[in-house]
């Protein structure tokens, strides 16, 4: 990496170090990316075994809805999540609605943790899987951990170590937060057009 920036290091005095330090600081303060559902045709049956098709639904987030979501969450959404949000309506035989797939990415210790969650038409968690993560901790990817979210609703509770049995860790906390966040966002945005 230093070879790539050797022309910066040749600048006079401490100016080159200032530029290099700024670049490192800028790279380390990034937010988690908005999660994209990768390969839905292949993976929609992970949560909805009878799934035949899906429809992408995109919602713009109005200022009032953003305030409602953030109040319910108790913290602001990341910059990439504040304007619009997508979720997916899952259909079975003859177009019968089976539920919805929601996605989120949260910042882990080693990069984004991409979470995919299915909910029933009534708003109960039908299943969760980790689409992608580089975390060293593996407990948060286990079926024992993820299956504890099944049946949960927007009312929760989602506390790691109390409502969800797991060791308290950043990945477990982020998955729990993401599940709650997706349910709240769905609840606020399902009715908007």
Rosetta blueprint (number, residue, H / E / L):
1 X L
2 X L
3 X L
4 X L
5 X L
6 X H
7 X H
8 X H
9 X H
10 X L
11 X L
12 X L
13 X L
14 X L
15 X H
16 X H
17 X H
18 X H
19 X H
20 X H
21 X H
22 X H
23 X H
24 X H
25 X H
26 X H
27 X H
28 X H
29 X L
30 X L
31 X L
32 X L
33 X L
34 X L
35 X L
36 X L
37 X L
38 X L
39 X L
40 X H
41 X H
42 X H
43 X H
44 X H
45 X H
46 X H
47 X H
48 X L
49 X L
50 X L
51 X L
52 X L
53 X E
54 X E
55 X E
56 X E
57 X E
58 X E
59 X E
60 X E
61 X L
62 X L
63 X H
64 X H
65 X H
66 X H
67 X H
68 X H
69 X H
70 X H
71 X H
72 X H
73 X H
74 X L
75 X L
76 X L
77 X L
78 X L
79 X H
80 X H
81 X H
82 X L
83 X L
84 X E
85 X E
86 X E
87 X E
88 X E
89 X E
90 X E
91 X E
92 X L
93 X H
94 X H
95 X H
96 X L
97 X E
98 X E
99 X E
100 X E
101 X E
102 X E
103 X E
104 X E
105 X E
106 X E
107 X E
108 X L
109 X L
110 X L
111 X L
112 X E
113 X E
114 X E
115 X E
116 X E
117 X E
118 X E
119 X E
120 X L
121 X L
122 X L
123 X L
124 X L
125 X E
126 X E
127 X E
128 X E
129 X E
130 X E
131 X E
132 X E
133 X L
134 X L
135 X L
136 X L
137 X L
138 X L
139 X H
140 X H
141 X H
142 X L
143 X H
144 X H
145 X H
146 X H
147 X H
148 X H
149 X H
150 X L
151 X L
152 X L
153 X L
154 X L
155 X L
156 X L
157 X L
158 X L
159 X L
160 X E
161 X L
162 X L
163 X L
164 X E
165 X L
166 X L
167 X L
168 X L
169 X L
170 X H
171 X H
172 X H
173 X H
174 X H
175 X H
176 X H
177 X H
178 X H
179 X H
180 X H
181 X H
182 X H
183 X H
184 X H
185 X H
186 X H
187 X H
188 X H
189 X H
190 X L
191 X L
192 X L
193 X L
